[in-house]
């Protein structure tokens, strides 16, 4: 009998990410992973103590995917804060299961807006916005928090199929909000 192919941690995490990306985090079970990998659940549970640990690693990958989607080429945008908002909405429309996994799977339960909009990833985004747009960091943070509420709501509606994706309408809506934020900052 030929030796069994070794199922590595990386193979498991790749399959987990693909499963969550296509079917949502609810589909991430040892049995579903085993089916995707063509093996029993034993190699999966040998590599990871629990499905919870696989979920954590998959969440990190999804977060990295989201961050890359938001930041790639952001510095070259004419208005990086507006571009950031549009990218966030677009992510909700294009990557629905990942968006729901990242933002609607209970990780932010009980958090304040300040807690949700702070941390190293947000700081890095705001550094790009502040530097590229010539906005002081504190003003960029205030504008970002206001913009976040609107774009998160928009992206959530799209990710949950509660609204049709209309890129032109999203851009027009966000442009009006952004214009108001810019005027408020100047005034």
Number of C-alpha atoms within 10 A of each C-alpha: 3 4 5 7 8 9 17 13 15 10 13 22 18 15 20 29 24 18 21 21 20 14 14 17 21 11 15 21 18 20 15 16 23 20 13 14 18 11 16 14 16 13 17 24 14 12 14 14 10 13 16 12 11 23 19 11 15 25 19 14 17 20 18 13 14 19 16 12 16 20 16 9 10 20 18 10 14 11 13 22 25 20 20 23 25 20 19 21 28 23 21 27 24 14 17 23 21 27 26 20 22 18 15 15 12 10 10 13 10 9 10 9 13 10 10 14 16 13 10 9 13 15 14 13 21 24 18 20 26 19 14 17 16 10 17 13 16 11 14 21 22 13 18 23 16 14 20 18 11 16 23 16 14 24 27 22 18 23 25 15 13 10 13 10 19 11 13 9 10 17 16 11 14 21 16 11 15 19 12 12 17 13 9 10 13 7 6
